[in-house]
Amino acid sequence: MVELEDAQDIAISFVKEKRNVEDVRVVITEQKDGVWTVRGTCPINLCGHPWRENFKIKINQKGKITASSFKLM
């Protein structure tokens, strides 16, 4: 079973790889029905302008990412 720190590490690694960034900040991590939801922010560059993006990553009990979403702040 995936623990809190494992879920956060999985989400951070996923966001770093997907968005090619190093500064990933986890804001909240919660578990419901055995599924971890990790929410946070990361920087992105749009046409030369820095922005922040919110992310939400869902991770099942086996450590697999089942859903992800990204939204501009």
Secondary structure, 3 states (H helix, E strand, C coil): CCCHHHHHHHHHHHHHHHHCCCCCEEEEEEEECCEEEEEEEEEEEECCEEEEEEEEEEECCCCCEEEEEEEEC
